[in-house]
Amino acid sequence: VFTSSHYVGKPEEEIFKDGEAWKKVFGPIFIYLNSVSNKKEALSLWNDAKQQMLKEVDSWPYSFPLSQDFPKSHQRGSVQGRLLVLDKYINQAPTPASLAYVGLSLPGEAGSWQTETKGYQFWTQADKEGTFSIRAVRAGTYNLFAWVPGIMGDYKYDAIITIKPGNKIKLGNIVFEPPRHGPTLWEIGIPDRTAAEFFVPDVDPKFINKLYVKQDKHVTDDTFLGTTWQIVFDLPVVDMAATYKFRLVLAGASLAQLQVRLNDPNATRPLLSTELIGRENLIARHGIHGLLRSYTADIPGFLFVEGCNTIYLTQTRASNSFQGVMYDYIRLEGPPQ
């Protein structure tokens, strides 16, 4: 099965219009079987397989397929460049997008590559200086996208990238300015599209599951209740006339609804309320990331108090054990400076 909605849900399904022509090549598929005669050397099979994988990557695209739908190396193109990050609240000058993931996908909005399955995608990982090279790209029209471990947000290069057989496109330095309103007052997690830093709260340490964060409370064998998490923090000084920015990034969701309130867990109107989101199976499959979703809320300064404040995160849906959200990153920003 080369296309499926089994893990992420309907957003990954291809949708076709009546009479729409579509063709996509999957493969060739390489299967490598290795063995050792001494069982004590069994672990060496993994390292051997990884070395073989690197050889196959260097050999791509293969020269032996005869199909006209599989372009040869000279019929493809490449894109090179260097990605920098400019966040003036971290550094006044652009810094290298170290180990960024940079790719080409069909044109769309920033982050649209997550659910784009009808066309081809070509990805690479930049080095520590942000330098990247995407090679063996099929001829076609693309947008260039990227995301940087440790930096919030999705990058999209402004111009359309048109690949022609044999051409080598050199973009030079390109700059990603991630979302930013003001200085960071506090942050939880690392923006890396996973829930790796988050744990299931208030459980017996023997049963902590580091793979996922689930927000429901088991009442009986057949009943679950949505739960509320609290973020308690201190603001010694508050600008009552200014606007603060709350940012919330989810690494995945399964039939969930998340509401955010400040200093009153029963406020009729939450600062932020999502729709019913997510049909991913990542909780059931013990994954730590699905589709990334980002939310923001503008908070008037007069809603804070000088001293102790509490943000309440309420996951309202809980009809079964697989409903919930996974957090990637949470941040509160102060007024612009």
C-alpha positions as CSV (number, residue, x, y, z in Angstrom):
1,V,0.0,0.0,0.0
2,F,1.7,3.2,-1.2
3,T,-1.1,5.7,-0.3
4,S,-3.3,5.4,2.8
5,S,-5.2,7.5,5.3
6,H,-4.6,4.8,8.0
7,Y,-2.3,6.9,10.2
8,V,-3.1,10.6,9.6
9,G,-6.7,10.3,8.3
10,K,-8.6,11.9,5.5
11,P,-6.2,14.9,5.0
12,E,-3.8,12.4,3.4
13,E,-6.4,11.0,0.9
14,E,-6.0,11.9,-2.7
15,I,-9.1,13.6,-4.1
16,F,-9.8,13.5,-7.8
17,K,-12.3,15.3,-10.0
18,D,-14.4,13.4,-12.5
19,G,-12.2,12.5,-15.5
20,E,-9.1,13.9,-13.9
21,A,-5.9,12.2,-15.3
22,W,-3.4,11.1,-12.7
23,K,-0.2,9.1,-12.8
24,K,2.5,8.6,-10.2
25,V,5.5,6.3,-10.1
26,F,6.3,4.5,-6.9
27,G,9.7,2.8,-6.8
28,P,11.8,1.0,-7.8
29,I,11.7,-0.7,-4.4
30,F,15.0,-2.1,-3.1
31,I,14.9,-5.0,-0.6
32,Y,18.1,-5.9,1.1
33,L,18.5,-9.3,2.9
34,N,21.6,-9.9,4.9
35,S,22.7,-12.6,7.3
36,V,25.5,-13.8,9.7
37,S,26.4,-17.3,10.6
38,N,27.2,-16.4,14.2
39,K,24.3,-15.3,16.3
40,K,26.6,-13.2,18.5
41,E,27.1,-10.9,15.5
42,A,23.4,-10.3,14.9
43,L,23.6,-6.7,15.9
44,S,26.1,-6.1,13.1
45,L,23.3,-6.7,10.6
46,W,21.7,-3.3,11.4
47,N,25.0,-1.4,10.8
48,D,25.5,-3.3,7.6
49,A,22.0,-2.5,6.4
50,K,22.5,1.2,7.1
51,Q,25.7,1.2,5.1
52,Q,23.9,-0.4,2.2
53,M,21.2,2.2,2.5
54,L,23.8,5.0,2.0
55,K,25.1,3.3,-1.1
56,E,21.6,3.1,-2.5
57,V,20.9,6.7,-1.8
58,D,24.1,7.7,-3.7
59,S,22.9,5.5,-6.6
60,W,19.5,7.3,-6.9
61,P,18.0,7.6,-9.4
62,Y,18.7,4.1,-10.7
63,S,19.7,3.8,-14.3
64,F,18.1,0.5,-15.1
65,P,14.3,1.3,-15.2
66,L,13.2,1.4,-18.8
67,S,9.8,3.1,-18.2
68,Q,9.5,6.6,-19.8
69,D,7.7,7.6,-16.6
70,F,10.9,7.2,-14.6
71,P,13.3,10.1,-15.6
72,K,17.0,9.3,-15.8
73,S,19.6,11.3,-13.9
74,H,20.3,13.7,-16.8
75,Q,16.6,14.4,-17.2
76,R,16.3,15.8,-13.6
77,G,17.5,19.0,-12.0
78,S,18.7,20.2,-8.6
79,V,18.3,23.2,-6.2
80,Q,21.0,24.5,-3.9
81,G,21.1,27.3,-1.3
82,R,21.6,28.3,2.2
83,L,18.8,28.9,4.7
84,L,19.2,31.4,7.5
85,V,16.9,32.3,10.4
86,L,16.2,35.9,11.5
87,D,14.5,36.2,14.8
88,K,15.5,39.6,16.2
89,Y,14.5,38.6,19.8
90,I,17.1,35.9,19.6
91,N,19.8,37.4,17.4
92,Q,19.9,40.8,15.5
93,A,21.6,39.1,12.6
94,P,20.5,36.1,10.5
95,T,21.9,32.8,11.8
96,P,22.3,29.5,10.0
97,A,19.3,27.2,10.0
98,S,21.2,24.3,11.4
99,L,20.0,20.9,10.3
100,A,16.9,22.3,8.7
101,Y,14.7,20.1,6.6
102,V,14.3,21.6,3.2
103,G,12.1,20.2,0.4
104,L,10.2,20.7,-2.8
105,S,6.5,20.0,-3.1
106,L,3.6,21.1,-5.3
107,P,2.8,24.8,-4.9
108,G,0.7,25.7,-1.9
109,E,0.6,27.6,1.4
110,A,3.4,27.3,4.0
111,G,3.1,23.8,5.5
112,S,0.8,22.5,2.8
113,W,3.4,19.8,2.0
114,Q,2.1,17.9,5.1
115,T,-1.1,16.8,3.3
116,E,0.1,17.0,-0.3
117,T,0.1,13.4,-1.7
118,K,-0.8,13.7,-5.4
119,G,2.5,15.0,-6.6
120,Y,6.1,14.3,-5.9
121,Q,8.2,15.7,-3.0
122,F,12.0,15.9,-2.7
123,W,13.6,16.6,0.6
124,T,17.0,16.9,2.2
125,Q,18.5,18.0,5.5
126,A,20.8,21.0,5.6
127,D,24.2,20.9,7.3
128,K,25.0,22.9,10.5
129,E,25.6,26.0,8.4
130,G,22.1,25.8,6.8
131,T,23.6,24.8,3.4
132,F,21.4,22.4,1.4
133,S,21.3,20.6,-2.0
134,I,18.2,18.9,-3.3
135,R,19.2,16.7,-6.2
136,A,17.6,14.3,-8.7
137,V,14.4,16.4,-8.9
138,R,11.8,15.6,-11.5
139,A,11.0,18.3,-14.0
140,G,8.0,20.3,-12.8
141,T,6.8,23.3,-10.8
142,Y,7.3,23.4,-7.1
143,N,7.4,25.6,-4.0
144,L,10.4,25.3,-1.7
145,F,9.4,24.6,1.9
146,A,11.5,24.2,5.1
147,W,11.3,23.8,8.9
148,V,14.0,24.1,11.4
149,P,14.4,22.0,14.5
150,G,14.1,24.3,17.5
151,I,12.4,27.1,15.5
152,M,8.7,27.5,15.5
153,G,6.8,27.9,12.1
154,D,6.9,26.7,8.5
155,Y,9.0,28.4,5.8
156,K,8.0,28.9,2.2
157,Y,10.2,30.5,-0.5
158,D,8.3,33.3,-2.2
159,A,9.0,32.4,-5.8
160,I,7.9,29.4,-7.8
161,I,10.7,26.9,-8.5
162,T,10.6,25.5,-12.1
163,I,12.8,22.5,-12.6
164,K,13.9,21.7,-16.2
165,P,15.9,18.6,-17.3
166,G,19.6,19.1,-16.4
167,N,19.3,22.6,-14.8
168,K,20.9,23.5,-11.5
169,I,19.2,26.3,-9.6
170,K,21.3,28.2,-7.1
171,L,19.2,30.3,-4.7
172,G,22.1,31.7,-2.6
173,N,21.2,32.8,0.9
174,I,17.4,32.8,1.8
175,V,16.0,34.0,5.1
176,F,13.2,32.6,7.2
177,E,11.6,35.0,9.7
178,P,9.6,32.8,12.1
179,P,6.4,34.0,13.8
180,R,7.2,36.6,16.5
181,H,5.2,39.3,18.3
182,G,7.5,40.1,21.3
183,P,10.1,38.7,23.7
184,T,9.6,35.2,25.1
185,L,8.2,35.4,28.7
186,W,8.2,31.6,29.0
187,E,8.1,28.5,26.8
188,I,7.4,24.8,27.2
189,G,8.8,22.2,24.9
190,I,11.0,22.3,21.9
191,P,9.4,23.2,18.5
192,D,10.4,20.0,16.6
193,R,7.0,18.7,15.4
194,T,7.0,16.0,18.1
195,A,5.6,15.5,21.6
196,A,8.9,14.1,22.8
197,E,9.2,16.5,25.8
198,F,5.6,15.9,27.1
199,F,4.5,13.1,29.5
200,V,1.2,11.7,30.8
201,P,0.6,13.5,34.1
202,D,-0.1,12.1,37.5
203,V,0.5,8.4,36.8
204,D,2.4,5.7,38.6
205,P,6.1,6.2,37.6
206,K,6.2,2.5,36.7
207,F,3.6,3.1,33.9
208,I,4.8,6.4,32.5
209,N,4.5,6.3,28.7
210,K,7.0,8.7,27.0
211,L,5.5,8.1,23.6
212,Y,2.4,10.2,23.7
213,V,0.4,12.7,25.7
214,K,-3.2,11.9,26.2
215,Q,-5.7,14.3,27.8
216,D,-8.6,12.3,29.3
217,K,-9.5,10.9,32.7
218,H,-10.6,7.3,33.0
219,V,-13.6,7.2,35.4
220,T,-14.9,3.7,34.8
221,D,-14.3,1.0,32.3
222,D,-16.7,2.7,29.8
223,T,-16.5,6.3,30.8
224,F,-13.9,9.1,30.2
225,L,-13.9,12.7,31.1
226,G,-12.0,15.6,29.4
227,T,-9.3,17.1,31.6
228,T,-7.8,20.5,32.2
229,W,-4.1,21.2,32.5
230,Q,-2.7,24.3,34.2
231,I,0.3,26.4,33.4
232,V,1.0,28.5,36.5
233,F,3.5,31.4,36.0
234,D,4.5,34.7,37.6
235,L,4.4,38.1,35.9
236,P,5.9,40.7,38.3
237,V,5.1,43.6,35.9
238,V,2.1,43.8,33.5
239,D,1.5,46.4,30.8
240,M,-2.2,46.7,31.1
241,A,-2.6,48.6,27.9
242,A,-0.5,46.3,25.7
243,T,-1.3,43.0,23.9
244,Y,0.5,39.8,24.7
245,K,0.6,36.8,22.4
246,F,0.0,33.1,23.3
247,R,1.2,30.5,20.9
248,L,0.2,26.9,20.9
249,V,1.6,24.2,18.6
250,L,0.1,20.7,18.5
251,A,2.1,17.7,17.3
252,G,-1.1,15.7,16.6
253,A,-4.7,15.3,17.5
254,S,-7.4,12.7,17.5
255,L,-11.1,13.8,17.5
256,A,-10.2,16.5,20.1
257,Q,-11.2,20.0,20.9
258,L,-8.9,22.3,22.9
259,Q,-9.9,25.4,24.8
260,V,-7.6,28.0,26.4
261,R,-8.6,30.2,29.3
262,L,-6.7,32.7,31.5
263,N,-7.2,32.9,35.3
264,D,-10.8,31.6,35.2
265,P,-11.3,27.9,34.3
266,N,-15.0,28.5,33.9
267,A,-15.0,31.6,31.7
268,T,-17.8,31.4,29.2
269,R,-15.7,32.7,26.4
270,P,-12.3,31.1,26.1
271,L,-9.3,32.9,24.7
272,L,-8.9,30.2,22.1
273,S,-11.1,27.3,21.1
274,T,-10.3,24.9,18.3
275,E,-12.8,23.1,16.2
276,L,-13.1,19.3,16.4
277,I,-9.6,18.5,15.1
278,G,-7.7,15.5,14.1
279,R,-8.4,12.0,12.8
280,E,-4.9,10.7,13.3
281,N,-4.3,7.3,14.7
282,L,-1.1,8.3,16.4
283,I,-2.4,7.8,20.0
284,A,-3.7,4.4,19.2
285,R,-0.4,3.6,17.4
286,H,1.8,5.0,20.1
287,G,3.3,7.7,17.8
288,I,4.7,11.1,18.9
289,H,3.7,13.2,15.9
290,G,1.0,13.6,13.4
291,L,-0.1,16.7,11.5
292,L,1.3,19.9,12.9
293,R,-1.3,22.6,13.9
294,S,-0.5,26.1,15.1
295,Y,-2.8,28.4,17.1
296,T,-2.4,31.9,18.4
297,A,-4.4,34.1,20.8
298,D,-4.0,37.8,21.4
299,I,-4.3,38.5,25.2
300,P,-5.1,42.1,26.4
301,G,-2.7,43.0,29.2
302,F,-5.6,43.9,31.6
303,L,-6.6,40.2,31.7
304,F,-3.4,39.4,33.5
305,V,-2.6,40.2,37.2
306,E,0.7,41.3,38.5
307,G,2.0,38.2,40.3
308,C,0.6,34.6,39.9
309,N,-1.4,33.8,36.7
310,T,-2.8,30.5,35.4
311,I,-3.5,29.4,31.9
312,Y,-6.0,26.5,31.6
313,L,-5.8,24.0,28.7
314,T,-9.1,22.0,28.5
315,Q,-9.5,19.1,26.1
316,T,-13.3,18.8,26.0
317,R,-13.9,15.6,24.0
318,A,-13.5,12.2,25.8
319,S,-15.8,9.5,24.5
320,N,-13.0,6.9,24.3
321,S,-9.4,6.4,25.3
322,F,-8.0,7.4,21.9
323,Q,-9.2,11.0,21.9
324,G,-6.7,13.6,22.8
325,V,-4.0,16.0,21.7
326,M,-0.2,16.0,21.6
327,Y,1.6,19.2,22.4
328,D,4.7,20.2,20.5
329,Y,5.4,23.7,21.9
330,I,3.8,26.4,24.0
331,R,5.0,30.0,24.3
332,L,3.8,33.3,25.8
333,E,5.3,36.5,24.3
334,G,5.2,39.9,25.8
335,P,4.5,43.2,24.1
336,P,6.8,44.2,21.2
337,Q,10.0,46.0,22.2
